[in-house]
Amino acid sequence: MKASNFDVDSILNALIQDDPELKNHKKELKASLIQCKNKVFARKTVIDKNRVSNIRKKVGLSQSQFANQIGVSTSTLKAWEQGQRNPSGCALKLLNLIEKRPEIMDYL
């Protein structure tokens, strides 16, 4: 299935079924899914380069270990930590979760 061929309402309902708390954010989620379907990526994420390395150091992992656990290449992580690139929206969300709840690394 191509990314532009997905059914927004089906995905939205599946997300809410999986996590009922998302019902409180249904309008925003639907808008985001429609943007994705239409290939409109209006959000630009920016994160301080020191914050990325601080999150990694907080969980006590090397760059290669941390990159492997969050599913990115070591070169991507290095680029984030050096301020050459910014994590995508999903990666930024994951970094925020790890920062707030480092124990989540046990589940990655």
C-alpha positions as CSV (number, residue, x, y, z in Angstrom):
1,M,0.0,0.0,0.0
2,K,1.3,3.4,-0.9
3,A,1.4,6.0,1.8
4,S,-1.1,8.2,0.0
5,N,-3.6,5.3,-0.3
6,F,-4.3,4.7,3.4
7,D,-7.7,5.2,5.0
8,V,-7.5,8.0,7.5
9,D,-10.5,6.9,9.5
10,S,-9.5,3.3,9.7
11,I,-6.0,4.2,11.1
12,L,-7.6,6.7,13.5
13,N,-10.0,4.1,14.8
14,A,-7.2,1.6,15.2
15,L,-5.1,4.1,17.1
16,I,-7.9,4.9,19.5
17,Q,-8.8,1.2,19.9
18,D,-5.2,0.6,20.9
19,D,-4.9,3.6,23.2
20,P,-8.4,4.9,24.3
21,E,-6.8,8.1,25.7
22,L,-6.1,9.2,22.2
23,K,-9.9,9.8,21.8
24,N,-9.2,13.2,23.5
25,H,-6.9,14.1,20.6
26,K,-9.0,12.7,17.8
27,K,-9.3,16.0,15.9
28,E,-5.6,16.7,16.0
29,L,-4.7,13.2,15.1
30,K,-7.1,13.2,12.1
31,A,-5.6,16.5,10.9
32,S,-2.1,15.0,11.1
33,L,-3.0,11.9,9.3
34,I,-4.6,13.9,6.5
35,Q,-1.5,16.0,6.2
36,C,0.6,12.8,6.0
37,K,-1.7,11.3,3.4
38,N,-1.5,14.5,1.3
39,K,2.3,14.6,1.8
40,V,2.1,18.0,3.6
41,F,4.7,18.0,6.3
42,A,4.3,21.5,7.8
43,R,6.0,20.8,11.1
44,K,9.7,21.5,11.5
45,T,11.3,20.0,14.6
46,V,14.2,21.7,16.2
47,I,16.0,20.4,19.2
48,D,19.1,21.7,21.0
49,K,22.1,19.5,20.1
50,N,23.2,19.3,23.8
51,R,19.8,18.0,24.7
52,V,20.2,14.9,22.5
53,S,23.5,14.0,24.0
54,N,22.2,14.7,27.5
55,I,19.3,12.3,26.9
56,R,21.7,9.6,25.7
57,K,24.1,10.2,28.6
58,K,21.2,10.0,31.0
59,V,20.5,6.4,30.0
60,G,24.3,5.6,30.1
61,L,24.7,4.4,26.5
62,S,27.4,5.0,23.9
63,Q,26.4,6.7,20.6
64,S,26.3,3.3,18.8
65,Q,24.3,1.6,21.6
66,F,21.8,4.4,21.8
67,A,21.4,4.7,18.1
68,N,20.8,1.0,17.7
69,Q,18.1,1.0,20.5
70,I,16.1,3.9,19.0
71,G,16.4,2.6,15.5
72,V,18.6,5.2,13.8
73,S,22.2,5.0,12.4
74,T,25.1,6.1,14.5
75,S,25.8,8.8,11.9
76,T,22.3,10.2,12.2
77,L,22.7,10.3,16.0
78,K,26.0,12.1,15.7
79,A,24.5,14.6,13.3
80,W,21.8,15.3,15.8
81,E,24.3,15.7,18.6
82,Q,26.5,18.0,16.5
83,G,23.5,20.2,15.5
84,Q,23.9,19.3,11.8
85,R,20.4,17.7,11.6
86,N,17.3,17.6,13.7
87,P,15.3,14.5,14.6
88,S,12.1,13.9,12.8
89,G,8.8,14.4,14.6
90,C,8.6,10.7,15.6
91,A,12.2,10.6,16.6
92,L,11.7,13.7,18.6
93,K,8.7,12.3,20.4
94,L,10.7,9.2,21.2
95,L,13.6,11.3,22.6
96,N,11.1,13.3,24.7
97,L,9.7,10.0,26.1
98,I,13.2,8.7,26.9
99,E,14.0,12.0,28.6
100,K,10.9,11.9,30.8
101,R,11.0,8.2,31.4
102,P,14.4,6.7,30.8
103,E,13.2,3.3,31.8
104,I,11.4,3.1,28.5
105,M,14.8,2.1,27.0
106,D,14.2,-1.4,28.6
107,Y,11.3,-1.9,26.1
108,L,13.1,-0.8,22.9
